[in-house]
Amino acid sequence: MSFQRSCVVVIGTILSALVGIATQGYAYPGSYGPGIVIPTPLPPPIVFSAPPQLVVVPGTSVYVAPDIEGDILFSQGVWWRLYDGRWYQSRSYGGPWRYIVRERVPPIIFGFHPGFRYSYRGYHRLHPGEVERNWRGWEHGHDGERHRY
């Protein structure tokens, strides 16, 4: 193999690795099989002046944030965000968000449509810290505080 051809192979390998690193933050690796990554742009950040207040969706263990400009909800210890027809998930309401393919979004989450938060504007508010601390007990029938509302 010639020196020039070796350089092209090395440069191509480096560029492939860099592209792989750059796109990992934008997609859920392995979603469509081993090694296949579909680049998906992340949603823009939401600036919070205070933690978003949550409302429990009646008959579910899903909590929505009705008063912010963005479709965000909390369920089973995970934050979910609907943006541009795609679902993202995070361990915090402020992100970082990662794209989740449709097949991996729980059915109860997937049933929410853009603008769902407007349906819950008049409901009692809960602090996100309270929900994050208590969701397991509430989900298993120890509703205490939540059901008082």
C-alpha angles and dihedrals in degrees: 000000000000123000091245093051091048090053092051091051092048093047091047091051092050092048091049090052092049092049089050092051092046094051097044091082091053102052143032102257116230094018093131098030137304113326097000113123121179110202110234121178115238120239117260115263120265114225112221121201087190135359110290114257114233135217124201113236104235113256094013142078091237122113123201131200101223100175103059131082097252139057104259129156140168127224134161095351096311132102117224129197129192112207129164092345094307131105124230130183136206142168089234133045089235095054153197087214126204126196117251120200116237094252092059098050110101112247093241090056095041091058092070115097131203112291094020090136092072090069092066104047097115098049129107113276128231127195112248091232090057091050093046091051097044109030095102094054092043091050092052095053100270091116097153105144099021096056093051085076 
